[in-house]
Amino acid sequence: MISQEQFQKEIDYIIANAIREDVGDGDHSSLACIPKEATGKAKLLVKDDGIIAGIDFAKQVFGYVDTDLKVETLIEDGAAVAYGDIAFYVSGSSQSILKAERLVLNAMQRMSAIATKTRSFVRLLEGTGTKILDTRKTTPGIRALEKWAVKIGGGENHRFALYDMIMLKDNHIDFAGGITQAIAKTKAYLEETGRDLKIIVEARNLDEIREILESDGVYRILIDNFDYEDTRTAVELIGDKCLTESSGGINEKTIRKYAECGVDYISSGALTHSVYNMDLSLKAV
């Protein structure tokens, strides 16, 4: 996984690019009718039920726009919220508050939706020992926010991108000439380049599970699109030789049954690509 320093750089890029995109050469609506010296106060109003996420991100946005803006936090990231709750107050330059408003709301609405969905999956897994993972199926340009939201919701992050973990999926395997060849070539590449990256290998059936197990150095096997019976068999075959991960269309109705097959992780793209934004508003007070 990437370091906290790398992750923060991603957040900094997101904020700078989003403000560039939204503000351009100026927020002319505010510049036209609000005096530069005017000050005000606004509240982040929750208009939905769920898990709030993005409070810390909002603070960073306000600080980027205007270091003199003050945020009074009433609810922390990861807390359950209900309609009518107030998450924070922000006070200072009225122009600055309005300049930051849309980025704060857009990010928090999506992050809160992801955190809420993740928390629901975490609850479905309680008592099984299985952890929920996100994927790279994220919105281009804001992956760091979406993966941050998964963590806030109680989930775990898979690899961040293509560079921080090796994941040999079906196409890699087929292009490389097979599972054994793909693993051997990967291990040689890592040795030649001096990289220390974990290796995950996808299996499409039990025969591929057996072939993967013939090679050393695999960190986790991705048990992809297996039914319950074959998943249990795969877990038994793998034992403690490496970690296990189930994926492939797993949803709220099936996630518990897959966890009960004994896998260490379940990955779900739905955490980030299939959510409905939480309704939030920033209102002057």
N, C-alpha and C positions, 0 to 999 in steps of 0.2 A: 504494500500500500504506500501511497505517497506520504511524505512527512507533513507535519502540521504547518511548517513554513511554506511548503509548496501549496498546500491547500489554501492558506491565507492569500497567497499570491493570486490564486484562481478567483477568490472572492473579490480581491482588489480590482482585477481585470473586469469582472462582471459589473461592478459598480461604476467604474470609469466609463466603460463602453455604453452602459445603459443610460447614464446621464448625458453622454455625448449624443446618443441616439434621440433622446427625448427632449433635451433642452436646446441643442444646436447653438445658435448665436444669442439665445435669450428666451426666457419665458415672457413673451410679449403680452400675454393676457394679464399677468400680474404687474409687469412693468407699466402697463398702460393705466391701471386704475388704483394701484396700491402704493402709497408713498414709500420710498426706500427706508425711511426711519420707522415705519409702522411695526409694531410688535403685536403678537397674539399668542393664543394657546389653542391646541387641538387635542382631541382624544381619539384613540384607536378603539372604535366600537365594534364589538363582536355581534354578528347578526345570524349566528348559526351555532350548532352544537358540534363539539369535536375536540381535537388536540391542537393547541396553538403552537405555531412554529414561525420563526423568523424575527423574534424580538431582538435578538442580538444583531442580526443582519440589519434591521431597521436602524439601530443605534449607529452602526457603521455608515449607513447611507446618510443619516442626518449629520454625522460628523464630517463626512466628505463634502457635503454641500455647504455646511456652515459650522465651524468649530464652536461657535457661540450658542448653538441650539442646545437646550437642556431637555433631557428625557427622564421622566419619573416613571419607573417601571412598577406596575401593580401585579402583573402576572408574568411568570417566567416561562421560557420555552419548555414544552413538554407537558404543561398543565392542561387538565380538562377544562373546557370553557363552555358556556351556555349563552343563549341569546340575551343580550343586554349587558354582558360583562364589558368592562373597560380594561384593556390590556396595558395601556400606558398613556401618559400625557406628554406632549412635546410643546415647548414654549421658546419664544425668541422671535426673530425676524419673520414677519408674515410672508414675505416674498420667498424666503428660504424654505419655510414649511411647505408652501405650495409647490416649490420646485422639486422637492423630494417626495411629495405625496404619491404620485403614480407608481414610481419604482417601489416604494415601500409596500403599497397595497398589492400590486401585481405579484411581487415576490412572496409576501406573507400569505396571500390567498392560496397560492399554489403549494407553498411549503406546508401550510396547515392541512391542506387536503391530503398531501402525501403522508404527513405524520399521522393523521387520523386513520388512513387506510392501513398504514404499517402497524399501528397500535392494535387494530382489530385482528390482524394476522397474528401478532404476538400473543394476544389473548387466546386465540384458537390453538396455539401451540403449547400453552401452559401445561407443565407436568410431563412433557415428552422428552425434553432435553434437546430438541431440534431448534435451530435458529433460522430466522428468515433473512435472506440476502436480497439486495437489489441487483440490478444488472446495468449494462451500458445502454439500455433502451431509455434514454433520457432526452430531454429537449436540448437540441444543439445550442451551445453557448452558455447554458446555465446548469450544467451537470453538477457542479459543486454545490449549488443551492439544493438541488433535488436529493443528492446523496446526504447532505447535511440534515435534511428533513427526515430521511429514513432513520438516521441515528437518533434524532430527537424523538421519533415515534417508538424507539426501542428495538429497531432492526439493526442489522450489521451491513457494512459495505462490502461488496464484492470488489474486484479490481476497479481502480478508478478509470483507467484507460488502457490502451494497447501497450503502453510502455512499462507498466509496473507489475505485470504478471504474465506468464505464458499460459495461453489457453488454446489447446489443440482441439478444434471442433471438426465436424465432418468434412468440410471442404479442405482444411489443412491436411487432414489425414489422407483424403483421396488424392490431392495434388502431390503429396509427399511419397505416395506409393504404398501406404498402409500404416497401421498403428505403430508397429515395431520400428519401421523406418523413420516415422515422424518423431518418435521419442528419441531415438538414437541421434538423429540430426539436431534436434533441439538441445540435447545435452552437450553435443560437440560444439554447437554455436555458443552456448553459455560459457563453456570452458575457454573457447578461443577469444571471446570478447570480454572475459573477466566479469560477467554479470552474475549476480546472485538473485535469480528470480524463481519463484515457485512455479511448478508445472501442474496444470490441470488438464486432464484428458477426457474428452467426451466419449461415451460408449452408447451405441445404438441398439445393442442386444447383449445377451449373456456371453456369447462367444467372444465379443469384443472386450467384455469385462475380463475374461480369462486371459486374453492376449495382453491386455494392459498390465495385468499382474505379473507377467513374465519379465517385465522391465523394472529396474530399480529407479528410485529418484522421483516418482510421481507423488505429488503432494495431496491431490484430491481427484477422485473420479466423478465425473458428471454423468449421472444415470438419467439419460434423456428420453422422455416420452415412454417410460416403462409403465406397465400396469402394476397393480399392487403386488400380485404374486411374484412377478419377476423382480420387482424392487426388493422384496424380502429375500429372494434368492441371491440377488446381487450383493446385498449387505452381508449375508452369510459368507459368500465367497471372498469378499474383500476383508472381512474381519478387522483386525487392527493394523493391516498393512498400510493403509492410508485413509484419509477422510473421505466421506461420501456426501454427495449433493444430488438432490432430485430437482428436475425442472421439466417444463413442457406443459403449458396449459393448466397448471395447478391453480385452483381457485378456492374461495371460501368454503365451498361444499366438499372439496377433496383434500385440502391441505392437512387436516388432522389424520386422515387415513394414511397418507404418505409418511407423515411423521411417525406414526405408530409402526411403520415398517422398519424403523431404526436408523434412518439417515441422520447425519450430523447437521446438514443444512438443506433448506429448500430455497431456491431462487425464483423470484417472480418479477417479470417486467411490468406487471400490472401495478406494482407499487408506484411507479413513476409515469407510466404512459396511459393509465386509465383511471383518472381521478377527476372529480368535479370540484372546482375551487370553492373554498370556504368563503362565505359572504362576510366581508369586513368593510368598514368605512372609517375614514379620517374626517372628523367633524369639528368645526370651530366651537369653542366654548367661551 
